[in-house]
Structures are given as C-alpha cells and as structure tokens.
Amino acid sequence: MTVSRREFLQWSAAASALAATGLDLSAKPAVKTAPKKILILGGTGFLGPATIEIAQSRGHHVTMFNRGKTRPDLFPGVEKLHGDRDPKKGEGLKALETGTWDAVIDNSAYYPRMVAASAGLLAPRVKQYLIISSISAYKEPNPENGTEDAPLATLADPAVEEMGKEYQNYGGLKALCEQAAQKALPGRTALIRPGYIVGPDDPSGRFTYWPVRFDKGSEVAVPGGPSDPVQIIDVRDLAAWLVHLVEQGTVGTFNACGPDKRLAWGSLVEAFQKAGNANAKPVWIPTDFLAKQKDIEFPIWAPYAGETKGFHTWRNDRAVKAGLRFRPALETVKDTLTWYKTQEKVEKGRTKLAGPTAEQENKLITAWREAAKTKG
C-alpha cells in the first residue's frame, strides 16, 4: 500500500487552485487593531482567499500579487498587482519595485531562488515577512511529538527547481525557501509550517472525501485504528491566526498543526458519522493488513507505525502561545460537507474527491474479512 505521504506532498505543492466565496469568519480575533497594509503573494488559492476575507473584515488594506490568470475577478475591491514570482519570466517582480507594506504573506513559496528575489526586493519596504512553509520541511522520518527544533530536510542539489516525480524535493525546497526569507529579512520573518489544511473551499478533495463518503452511508473502509493520531487545521483558523500574527508583529517559527489537544482518528471518524449519515458504519482495516495491499490510498490518515509514526504528532505549543485557536473538528466536518454539496453551483464542481473508488473499497473490505476468517 502507498501511504498518504505522497499525496500530501502533491496537494501541498498544488496551491494554485481557485477559491470559492462566502467563507465563515467566525474564527476572527475579537479585538481590532490599527489597520495594516498586507501584501499577499498569491491569494487566489485555498488559504489566500480565506486570509483576505478575514483581513478585510478586520479593516486591513490588502494588496495581491500574482499572474492575474486564476480568477482575475476575485475580490474586486482589493488592489491587484500582476507579475511572476520568477524574475526571469515576463514582467517578473517589476510591480513590486515600489510600495510599502506592514507585512507580506508569502503563499506561493516553492523555490528558494524566487523567494530570495521577492524577499530581497521587498526587505527595505516591509516590516514583517510571513512565509507559508510545511511540516514537510522537516527531515524524514519525523520524530514523535517533534518541535520546531527538529532537523530540516536537505537536498543533494540546492539549486534544483522541480519537485521530482514523487515530490521528493518538496520538503527540502520548503526548508530552503524559509532560509532565503530569513537571510533577506533577519529577525523579521515568521515561518509557518502547517500540516493538512482542511475545510470549506478545499480543492484537493482529501479531507472532503471522508464526510462525503460517510454521508453516502453503508460500510466505509477506514484505515488503521481508532487511537491513531491525526492532525488537521481548519483553513479559517489558520487564516485568522495569520492576520493575528500581522496585527501583533509576531516573528519566529511555528508548527501550525491542530487541534490543541491530541485528536484520535476514531474521534474524527465519529464526527464524520454525526455530520452525515448516521447509518454509515466504519470497517476498520488494520495497518499491518493495509501494508500488504497495493494500489489503494486513503487521504489524511498515515500509519502510526514505522517511518510515518511521527507524521501526525507535531507539537504546536509555540503557535498556541502565539494565539492560534482551533474550532471543534465536528464544525469543520459539517461545514465542509455543506460546502461540498453546494460547490457545483459555485464553481462547477472544481473539487475532485481523493480516496479509493467504490470498487477498490469493496474489494478491500472483502479481502480483509476473508483474511480475518482464515486467521480465526
């Protein structure tokens, strides 16, 4: 069985998807601060629109910098600058040669050369640079209960500018992007390392697969065991926290993984049941049996064993102390399912669900029951 590590990297790297409107702003901070000027590099994907919605609701002035190709009509009231992250392409960063901002939120940091170019250009005219990195920036295998001081991923060729066939360069590139930003703005950077970002508007279909699948009812193949840990963060909670960091001028390195307390995979599965079809019944497929299967993947979950044992166990104490807050998982599940049921009317069904097909799922359940019967 191929575990979900690869698909996590694939979808984390594909952050240029479109964004839906009408995001819930319930996670915004309660106390307003003086308006800030915020520059967002990107802004048309998943996290970007959520951040812009919340920043605007808090009275901040937002500027977007992107190529202007993905939903150019999004946020008509927001100042838009067009160019390319690669200074060697087209107009490059020319649109960023003037202007001042209190903070930059870099949502499209994938290659260190490009991060160095933008951060270096903006350094004299910005106070704070937030770079959206990833827990993939850490060296594998991940330690259990790892902190921000865990070793980082490295690359044999630091100048490489492709993710690799299995996205094997993604983590090392993220680590180098962080270092490029720190070098350009020493003492003025906030390095944000999320794991799975989930919730309404998620185009990846990874987390969304589960509430949608349980809503269909019947028996549902569920990998691993109920006590396996899982970490997710609602995009609205992450976006609200980014705005909070800007308001406070906070810098440092943070694991943006949630929730605040350990979340058992079984508890999340119960939330899927409560939000959807109560008649849906999980069929737990043990990790050791799954390891022998081929050509089937389950999104979000990773084996709590072997090289992925630490994948869903990152410490987030530092982020919580800096103001990160999490809504209940059940709320995220319900809102995600509600959004999915209406998203075809909004963007013609841009979300394609991840996860096994019905045929693969049925075949796996049958194989597990046959194996269990033989063993018994």
Secondary structure by P-SEA (a helix, b strand, c coil): cccaaaaaaaaaacccccccccccccccccccccccbbbbcccccaaaaaaaaaaaaabbbbbbbccccccccccccbbbbbbbccccccccccccccccccbbbbcccccaaaaaaaaaaacccccbbbbbccccccccccccccccccbbbbbcccccccccccccaaaaaaaaaaaaaaaaccccbbbbbbcccccccccccccaaaaaaaaaccbbbbcccccbbbbbbcaaaaaaaaaaaaaaccccccccccccccccaaaaaaaaaaacccccccccccaaaaaacccccccccccccccccccccccaaaaaaabbbbccaaaaaaaaaaaaaccccccccccccccccaaaaaaaaaaaaaaaaaac
